[in-house]
Amino acid sequence: MDRNNYKDKWNDRVSSLKSGAIAVDGSTDEETLLSNGQWTSDQMQIALNINKDDTVLEMGCGVARIGKLLAPHCKKWIGVDISENMLNVAKERLGDLDNVEFHDLKRNDLACIPDNSVDKAYSVAVFCHLDKEDLFNYLREMYRILKPGGTIYVETWNLAHDIGWKRWQYEADNWFIADHSQRKDVTRNQFCSPDEFDLYVKKSGFDILGSYSDSVWNQIVAVKEATDDSKQSHIDYLVKHESDFVYSATFSKLFEYAMDVTYNAIHPKEMMTYIDSLGDVPVAVLYRRFLIGLWGNNVELWGDVEQ
Ligand SMILES: C[S@@+](CC[C@H](N)C(=O)[O-])C[C@H]1O[C@@H](n2cnc3c(N)ncnc32)[C@H](O)[C@@H]1O
């Protein structure tokens, strides 16, 4: 049977916490996973104004990198994923929380979740691994399961940003030398221009409240069936808080360094020098931890870690 499907491909990457953490965001240990998870959990909490009355769903939750930090702030946190192996690690990591629920998806839909049952939903680092038809169908499913007035946060790679384009070109270059008798990996990285991503969100029925594309990511916050007054108050809220969840230019630059290190285009020392130049700002602390882990895992290639 052809194993080039989302479920088999993602299951094959995960057999333990260690391999699961690497598969979700390149974290090489639990400490890094927690600090990255805190960063993204804060972003979700602010972008969606999440509070203790909310039932919140994450589409493609992986090992619950985000859920572990976010669940204590909501009434119920629901993690769904196509990979049972990811969910097994997630369940272990969240074993001490009693307001969480998991569903392993059989197909690319949210059939396990009733209509109009969720207050807020988000998906991070998943749409960038989906074919466009599946991306659109998941958006339609998110619309169906949300209560009227409910909000979503979604993101994907931004093809129209210089660093997004560079990331995509790595994909094109890889494909240029790949085995063309094989279909492309269904889980490969995929990209949208901001207009295209906006279109999928709008055509799923949502009203866009904020769309941000000055970084390597397109980020969108959108609402289902809101009155004009309620929409305006959401927009006012986002304007006030966007600098706390929208990726900064420095975040994009650090991402570019990390990408070049990963593809072995530069030595990690070069990235460390840039990180040092930023001082102890939170984004530098975040990437320093990530880089030390990545470098430490590849000392044969790059030599001992220099901090
Ligand atoms: C890069 S990981 C991100 C995990 C998590 N959102 C995070 O940010 O830590 C991508 C996740 O999406 C899940 N996924 C991939 N394709 C999927 C699909 N078609 N339906 C549902 N989940 C999917 C994978 O199993 C994996 O857990």
The ligand as a Gaussian input file, in Angstrom:
#p B3LYP/6-31G(d) Opt

LIG

0 1
 C        4.920000      20.555000      12.536000
 S        3.773000      19.687000      13.533000
 C        3.061000      20.986000      14.517000
 C        2.398000      20.481000      15.782000
 C        1.810000      21.569000      16.690000
 N        0.759000      22.295000      16.037000
 C        2.888000      22.501000      17.173000
 O        2.941000      23.639000      16.688000
 O        3.686000      22.089000      18.010000
 C        2.462000      19.302000      12.391000
 C        1.369000      18.462000      13.016000
 O        0.267000      18.394000      12.133000
 C       -0.221000      17.079000      12.098000
 N       -0.845000      16.878000      10.784000
 C       -0.215000      16.781000       9.598000
 N       -1.092000      16.576000       8.601000
 C       -2.310000      16.543000       9.185000
 C       -3.620000      16.355000       8.677000
 N       -3.831000      16.134000       7.387000
 N       -4.642000      16.391000       9.547000
 C       -4.413000      16.615000      10.876000
 N       -3.209000      16.762000      11.409000
 C       -2.160000      16.743000      10.575000
 C        1.026000      16.225000      12.277000
 O        0.728000      14.911000      12.684000
 C        1.787000      17.024000      13.308000
 O        1.427000      16.668000      14.598000

